[in-house]
């Protein structure tokens, strides 16, 4: 499937799939979306609520590594101990990664090094990158996740239901529910009613909250 690098409205790049008319991140701003959906509405929401460390994060759709990069930077900035697991069935290639401009968008002088390190680390192995941040990348389909009460926070960043509806149905959200510890949080850019109903059906408490640029609302769910 053909893939193109495009620049989004906030100047950050992403990967576009013309056949699906779908992007890895929002055209309205990849960086802004990632910060709003996963950092502000996910990581900071969780830390403000529970003040616990380390925080174990599962990302559904490691993709370009943007969410992991921002989390890495925020972990170092705020002295947060984070164990990060990213699941991806089809890793992004080196040529595409080289065309992404994420490392130029941050004040941190270490952003470029962090981004390269995230992608150079081997898959299926835990890597302690700094005192505050470790990562394990797992190459598999989301339906293969079997974790039980392992994670505090899930970044649910799968492709949209328009192109991959099976990723937004009860079986996947049941796996997400099972993977979270009690009171764990799932955050996602989607606000679809069908996704909310699927989350509710497996036991999540779900709220609609203000969305990132270009989206009025998004969903955040919590395990009871």
Secondary structure, 3 states (H helix, E strand, C coil): CCCEEEECCCCCEEEEECCCCEECCCCCCHHHHHHHHHHHHHHHHHHHHHCCCCEEEEEECCCCCHHHHHHHHHHHHHCCCEEEEEECCCCCCHHHHHCCCHHHCCCCCCHHHHHHHHHHCCCCCEEECCCCEEEEEECCCHHHCCCCCCEEEEEECCCCCCCCHHHHCHHHHHHHHHHEEEEEEEEECCCCHHHHHHHHHCCCEEEEEECCCCCCEEEEEECC
